[in-house]
Amino acid sequence: MDGVRMPGSPYIETPDGLSTWPKLLRLFIPTFSVLLAVAIWKNLVVEFVVFSIIIAFIIAFFRK
């Protein structure tokens, strides 16, 4: 970005380590897709979904 300000952005420059939606989606979608495919293959879809929901609640609780 080199000093170019994005419209509506509170940052004049992009801070290091800033997690944006495109970065997060590039990380989580492939990982989640592979794990879901393995869960389908091993007939563990319900367990995988329950485990994912529990992890999401734990993350949400600690980020609060």
Number of C-alpha atoms within 10 A of each C-alpha: 8 7 9 10 13 12 7 6 9 9 12 12 13 15 8 6 6 8 9 8 9 8 10 10 11 10 11 10 11 11 12 12 11 11 14 16 14 14 16 13 10 9 11 13 16 11 11 16 13 11 12 13 12 12 12 11 12 11 11 10 9 7 7 5
